[in-house]
Amino acid sequence: MKIVLDTNVLIASFISRGACSELVEHCAQLHDLVTSDFILNEFSDKLISKIKIPHPEVEAASSLLRSYMTVVVPAALETPVCRDPDDDLVIGTAKAGKCRCIITGDKDLLVLKSRFEIDILSPQEFWRYENGQVT
């Protein structure tokens, strides 16, 4: 299945071993991951500015993500869907990549549940979803 991992999931997987890092590893092995330059740039910018990870480590992490993800240009949405325009770019990424779901910890996205036939799930919800259980 094609999946978009939102920036917050990628950051959580990078900064500590735990649920998000296991999820990212699992999805990288079993699914087709889709991203955009917007998501990768946001990932790099936040790691550098907010978490103070050294630039060379961030570049290496970003290159690794690019190596196993398909990078697409986010589809333009006819009208804004989210309060935060950046979240529309995440949805646009999933739409352009013909993804089945977005995995995120962003409450503004999670409240939508689904848009454009793309399910929006928390990392915890994804495990049930993947196993065919209703979220």
BAGU-834799 format. One line per 3 residues: number of its first residue (from 1); for each residue y, x, z of N, C-alpha, C, O. Coordinates in pm, whole numbers. Example, Ala and Ser with C-alpha at 12.3 -4.5 7.8 and 13.67 -1.06 7.14 Angstrom:
# residues 2
1> -569,1319,780,-450,1230,780,-330,1320,780,-332,1424,846 ~ -225,1285,708,-106,1367,714,3,1290,787,114,1341,804
END
This chain:
# residues 135
1> -117,85,0,0,0,0,123,90,0,122,200,55 ~ 229,42,-62,355,117,-66,440,77,55,456,-41,86 ~ 494,180,122,565,160,248,692,245,250,694,358,200
4> 799,190,310,918,268,343,919,289,493,904,194,570 ~ 936,413,534,955,447,675,1104,466,697,1165,553,634 ~ 1162,386,784,1306,395,810,1337,526,881,1249,590,940
7> 1463,564,874,1509,691,931,1469,707,1077,1426,815,1118 ~ 1484,600,1157,1455,613,1300,1308,645,1326,1276,715,1423 ~ 1219,595,1244,1076,626,1259,1051,772,1221,976,842,1289
10> 1114,817,1113,1098,957,1072,1153,1053,1178,1090,1154,1208 ~ 1268,1021,1234,1327,1107,1337,1236,1111,1460,1208,1219,1513 ~ 1191,996,1505,1102,992,1622,975,1072,1598,924,1137,1689
13> 923,1068,1476,800,1143,1446,826,1293,1445,737,1372,1475 ~ 948,1332,1411,981,1474,1404,1011,1534,1540,975,1649,1566 ~ 1075,1458,1629,1121,1518,1754,1017,1515,1866,1031,1587,1965
16> 911,1433,1853,808,1434,1958,675,1385,1905,669,1304,1812 ~ 570,1435,1965,436,1386,1933,419,1253,2004,450,1242,2123 ~ 371,1155,1933,353,1024,1994,323,920,1889,273,951,1781
19> 356,795,1921,321,683,1835,378,697,1694,307,672,1596 ~ 503,736,1683,564,746,1549,507,863,1469,487,850,1348 ~ 481,975,1533,424,1087,1458,282,1053,1410,243,1090,1300
22> 205,983,1494,72,939,1452,81,840,1336,2,846,1242 ~ 177,751,1344,197,652,1239,234,719,1107,177,686,1002 ~ 327,812,1110,369,881,988,252,958,928,230,952,807
25> 176,1028,1010,60,1102,960,-42,1008,898,-94,1034,790 ~ -70,898,965,-164,798,916,-118,742,781,-196,736,686 ~ 6,700,775,59,641,651,62,743,537,36,707,422
28> 92,868,567,94,972,464,-45,993,405,-58,1024,287 ~ -147,977,487,-284,998,440,-340,877,365,-416,894,270 ~ -303,756,407,-369,637,353,-284,548,264,-336,458,199
31> -155,572,261,-66,483,187,28,563,97,33,686,104 ~ 100,492,12,201,554,-74,336,535,-8,384,422,7 ~ 398,645,32,527,638,100,640,654,0,638,739,-88
34> 740,568,19,857,565,-69,981,590,16,991,541,128 ~ 1073,666,-38,1198,693,33,1311,704,-70,1290,683,-189 ~ 1429,735,-22,1545,754,-109,1625,873,-57,1605,917,57
37> 1713,924,-140,1802,1031,-93,1885,982,25,1915,1060,116 ~ 1922,854,24,1998,799,137,1921,818,268,1976,868,365 ~ 1794,777,271,1713,787,394,1694,934,432,1708,969,550
40> 1664,1019,335,1642,1160,366,1770,1229,413,1767,1313,502 ~ 1882,1193,354,2010,1251,398,2046,1203,538,2096,1281,619 ~ 2022,1075,567,2049,1023,700,1959,1092,803,2004,1125,913
43> 1832,1113,767,1737,1184,852,1792,1324,885,1798,1363,1002 ~ 1833,1398,783,1884,1534,804,2013,1533,884,2027,1610,980 ~ 2106,1447,847,2236,1442,915,2221,1411,1064,2286,1475,1148
46> 2137,1315,1098,2121,1277,1239,2048,1385,1319,2081,1410,1435 ~ 1950,1450,1257,1882,1559,1328,1979,1673,1359,1972,1733,1466 ~ 2067,1702,1266,2161,1812,1284,2274,1772,1379,2304,1845,1473
49> 2336,1658,1355,2456,1622,1432,2427,1563,1570,2497,1594,1666 ~ 2327,1481,1580,2301,1413,1708,2197,1483,1794,2209,1485,1917 ~ 2096,1541,1731,1987,1600,1809,1997,1752,1814,1926,1818,1889
52> 2087,1806,1733,2117,1950,1732,1998,2037,1692,1979,2146,1746 ~ 1918,1988,1598,1808,2068,1544,1870,2168,1446,1957,2131,1368 ~ 1826,2294,1450,1882,2394,1359,1862,2355,1212,1759,2301,1173
55> 1963,2385,1133,1965,2349,991,1838,2393,916,1784,2313,840 ~ 1789,2517,934,1668,2557,860,1546,2471,894,1465,2443,805 ~ 1531,2428,1019,1420,2341,1056,1432,2205,992,1333,2146,948
58> 1554,2156,986,1578,2025,924,1550,2032,774,1488,1941,718 ~ 1594,2139,709,1566,2155,566,1416,2160,540,1367,2101,443 ~ 1342,2230,626,1196,2239,610,1132,2101,628,1042,2064,553
61> 1178,2026,726,1123,1891,750,1155,1799,632,1068,1724,588 ~ 1277,1806,583,1316,1722,470,1235,1758,345,1193,1668,271 ~ 1213,1885,322,1132,1928,207,988,1880,220,926,1840,122
64> 935,1885,341,799,1835,365,790,1686,332,697,1642,264 ~ 888,1608,380,887,1464,351,895,1440,201,822,1355,148 ~ 981,1512,133,993,1496,-13,863,1528,-85,834,1471,-190
67> 784,1619,-29,662,1663,-96,554,1554,-100,467,1557,-187 ~ 558,1460,-7,455,1356,-9,511,1214,-15,438,1118,8 ~ 638,1201,-47,697,1069,-64,755,1058,-205,801,1157,-263
70> 752,938,-258,818,911,-386,963,877,-356,991,787,-277 ~ 1055,948,-420,1199,926,-399,1251,834,-509,1237,863,-628 ~ 1311,721,-467,1366,624,-561,1516,606,-535,1567,645,-429
73> 1584,548,-630,1724,509,-613,1722,366,-560,1662,279,-623 ~ 1786,339,-446,1783,203,-392,1834,99,-492,1935,120,-559 ~ 1763,-12,-500,1807,-123,-585,1931,-186,-523,1941,-198,-401
76> 2023,-226,-606,2142,-296,-557,2103,-438,-520,2030,-505,-594 ~ 2151,-485,-405,2127,-622,-364,2244,-707,-412,2359,-664,-402 ~ 2217,-826,-463,2324,-910,-517,2428,-945,-412,2548,-948,-441
79> 2382,-970,-290,2472,-998,-178,2422,-921,-57,2301,-900,-44 ~ 2510,-879,32,2466,-809,152,2369,-895,234,2386,-1016,247 ~ 2268,-830,286,2167,-898,366,2187,-867,514,2164,-952,601
82> 2230,-745,543,2237,-696,680,2382,-679,725,2475,-666,645 ~ 2398,-680,856,2529,-654,916,2575,-513,882,2692,-491,853 ~ 2482,-418,887,2510,-278,858,2476,-250,711,2360,-263,672
85> 2574,-211,630,2546,-184,488,2439,-77,466,2370,-79,364 ~ 2424,15,561,2318,117,548,2180,52,548,2089,101,481 ~ 2163,-57,622,2034,-126,626,2003,-190,491,1886,-201,453
88> 2106,-233,419,2084,-286,284,2027,-178,193,1948,-208,103 ~ 2066,-53,215,2011,58,135,1863,81,165,1787,119,77 ~ 1823,58,289,1681,70,325,1602,-39,254,1497,-13,196
91> 1653,-162,259,1587,-273,188,1587,-246,37,1488,-270,-31 ~ 1699,-195,-14,1707,-160,-156,1607,-52,-196,1556,-54,-308 ~ 1581,41,-106,1480,144,-130,1343,81,-144,1268,112,-237
94> 1310,-8,-52,1179,-76,-57,1167,-162,-182,1061,-169,-243 ~ 1275,-228,-218,1275,-314,-337,1253,-230,-462,1172,-264,-547 ~ 1327,-119,-474,1314,-32,-591,1174,29,-600,1120,47,-710
97> 1115,59,-485,982,120,-483,868,20,-488,751,58,-482 ~ 903,-110,-498,802,-217,-500,709,-207,-380,587,-216,-391 ~ 771,-189,-264,695,-172,-140,655,-306,-80,720,-409,-101
100> 548,-301,-5,500,-420,66,567,-435,201,585,-546,250 ~ 605,-321,262,668,-332,393,760,-214,423,754,-108,360 ~ 847,-238,523,935,-137,581,893,-126,727,878,-227,795
103> 875,-4,774,846,18,916,973,75,978,1024,178,934 ~ 1022,8,1083,1150,46,1142,1154,11,1291,1078,-73,1339 ~ 1243,77,1360,1273,40,1498,1410,-25,1508,1455,-59,1617
106> 1477,-44,1394,1612,-99,1388,1607,-251,1411,1551,-324,1330 ~ 1667,-295,1521,1663,-438,1556,1733,-524,1451,1691,-638,1427 ~ 1838,-472,1388,1907,-550,1285,1816,-577,1165,1828,-681,1101
109> 1728,-485,1135,1631,-507,1027,1514,-591,1076,1469,-682,1006 ~ 1464,-562,1195,1347,-633,1248,1370,-783,1260,1277,-862,1240 ~ 1491,-822,1292,1520,-964,1309,1503,-1040,1176,1481,-1161,1177
112> 1512,-972,1065,1496,-1036,934,1352,-1076,907,1327,-1175,837 ~ 1257,-1002,960,1113,-1023,942,1064,-996,799,963,-929,780 ~ 1135,-1047,700,1095,-1030,561,1214,-1058,470,1294,-1148,497
115> 1225,-983,363,1325,-1006,259,1266,-960,127,1201,-855,120 ~ 1290,-1037,22,1244,-1002,-113,1093,-975,-116,1046,-886,-187 ~ 1018,-1051,-38,872,-1037,-27,832,-901,30,723,-851,3
118> 921,-841,109,894,-715,178,894,-745,326,993,-792,381 ~ 781,-719,392,771,-743,535,839,-629,611,829,-513,572 ~ 909,-665,718,982,-567,799,919,-566,937,922,-666,1008
121> 861,-451,973,775,-440,1091,816,-326,1181,868,-224,1136 ~ 792,-344,1311,805,-231,1404,681,-143,1388,581,-187,1331 ~ 686,-20,1439,565,63,1432,445,-5,1499,333,4,1447
124> 465,-70,1611,356,-137,1681,300,-253,1599,179,-274,1594 ~ 388,-328,1535,344,-441,1452,265,-394,1331,175,-465,1283 ~ 297,-276,1281,231,-228,1160,80,-216,1180,4,-250,1089
127> 35,-169,1293,-109,-151,1315,-183,-283,1300,-289,-288,1237 ~ -129,-390,1357,-192,-523,1344,-183,-571,1199,-279,-626,1144 ~ -70,-550,1139,-46,-590,999,-146,-523,906,-206,-588,820
130> -163,-394,924,-254,-318,839,-398,-369,851,-475,-366,755 ~ -432,-414,969,-567,-463,995,-582,-612,961,-683,-673,994 ~ -481,-668,895,-491,-806,850,-461,-910,956,-484,-1029,934
133> -410,-866,1072,-377,-961,1177,-234,-1006,1157,-149,-927,1114 ~ -207,-1130,1187,-74,-1186,1171,20,-1122,1271,-17,-1100,1387 ~ 144,-1091,1226,243,-1031,1316,325,-1138,1383,414,-1107,1462
END
